[in-house]
Amino acid sequence: MWNSVFREHQQVSPMCLGFLQWDQHSEEQWGLGWREGAICNKCTYKSSMFNLFKEIVNKSPGRKAADINRGLQVGLTQVSMGNAGLRKLLLSASIPAPSTKGCKKFRTKFVKKSYKKIF
């Protein structure tokens, strides 16, 4: 990600001596995955957004799910902790937790498919 951002910044603003940094105003959380972009502190350069997670390839239309979220929900089926317990654990460690509604929706959609394939 950073290599392409550095190259693009040099092409767009070759004389700029500014520093590239995370664009915290446009970052997006997708469960435990994040989408980030970079901005320059001197010029008006702003990069496109990059996924900091692997996406699950599926045939349905719409946004692709983050692989980390699927792994998390599959892991939760193996321990005696639900989504509420996970949220408490993450929030107590100052880690932004995914929404309860999003966790339940994801769990219903993907874990049932996983169980059907296994059993």
C-alpha positions in Angstrom: 0.0 0.0 0.0 2.6 2.6 1.1 4.8 2.0 -2.0 2.0 2.7 -4.4 0.9 5.8 -2.3 4.5 7.2 -2.3 4.8 6.7 -6.1 1.4 8.2 -6.8 2.2 11.2 -4.5 5.5 11.8 -6.3 3.7 11.7 -9.7 0.9 14.1 -8.6 3.1 16.5 -6.7 6.7 16.1 -7.6 7.9 19.2 -5.8 6.0 18.5 -2.5 8.2 17.8 0.6 5.3 16.9 2.8 4.8 13.8 4.9 2.2 11.1 4.1 0.0 10.0 7.0 -3.1 8.0 7.6 -6.3 9.9 6.8 -8.1 9.3 10.1 -11.2 11.3 8.9 -12.0 8.9 6.1 -11.1 5.6 7.7 -13.8 2.9 7.7 -14.3 0.0 10.1 -15.8 -3.2 8.8 -16.2 -5.5 11.8 -12.6 -6.0 12.9 -11.2 -5.0 9.4 -10.3 -1.5 8.4 -10.2 0.5 5.2 -7.6 3.3 5.2 -6.3 6.0 2.9 -3.3 8.4 3.1 -3.1 12.2 2.9 -0.2 14.6 2.6 0.2 17.2 5.3 1.5 19.9 2.9 -0.3 19.5 -0.4 -3.9 18.4 -1.3 -2.9 14.8 -2.2 -5.4 12.1 -1.0 -5.0 8.5 -1.9 -7.7 6.0 -2.7 -8.9 3.7 0.1 -7.1 0.4 0.8 -8.5 -2.7 2.5 -6.3 -3.7 5.5 -7.9 -7.2 5.4 -8.5 -10.1 3.0 -11.9 -10.2 1.4 -14.1 -13.2 1.1 -14.9 -13.9 -2.6 -18.6 -14.6 -3.1 -21.1 -14.5 -5.9 -23.7 -12.3 -4.3 -23.8 -8.6 -5.1 -22.7 -6.0 -2.7 -19.8 -5.4 -0.4 -17.5 -8.4 0.2 -17.1 -9.6 3.8 -13.8 -9.4 5.6 -12.1 -12.8 6.2 -11.1 -11.7 9.8 -14.8 -11.3 10.7 -15.7 -14.8 9.4 -12.8 -16.3 11.3 -13.9 -14.5 14.5 -17.5 -15.8 14.2 -16.3 -19.4 13.5 -14.0 -19.1 16.6 -16.9 -17.8 18.7 -18.8 -21.0 18.0 -16.0 -23.0 19.5 -15.9 -21.2 22.9 -18.5 -20.3 25.5 -18.5 -16.6 24.6 -21.1 -14.9 22.5 -21.1 -11.6 20.6 -21.9 -9.6 23.8 -18.9 -11.1 25.6 -16.7 -10.4 22.6 -17.8 -6.8 22.5 -17.1 -6.4 26.3 -13.6 -7.9 25.8 -12.7 -5.7 22.9 -14.1 -2.5 24.4 -12.2 -3.1 27.7 -9.0 -3.4 25.7 -9.9 0.0 23.9 -10.3 -1.8 20.6 -13.3 -0.5 18.6 -15.8 -3.4 18.6 -18.1 -4.3 15.7 -21.8 -3.5 16.2 -23.9 -6.2 17.8 -26.3 -6.1 14.9 -23.5 -6.6 12.4 -22.0 -9.5 14.3 -25.4 -11.3 14.5 -26.0 -10.8 10.8 -22.6 -12.0 9.9 -22.8 -15.0 12.2 -26.3 -16.0 10.8 -25.1 -15.7 7.2 -21.7 -17.4 7.2 -21.6 -19.8 10.2 -24.8 -21.6 9.1 -23.2 -22.1 5.6 -20.0 -23.4 7.3 -21.9 -26.0 9.4 -23.8 -27.2 6.3 -20.5 -27.8 4.5 -18.9 -29.6 7.5 -21.8 -31.8 8.6 
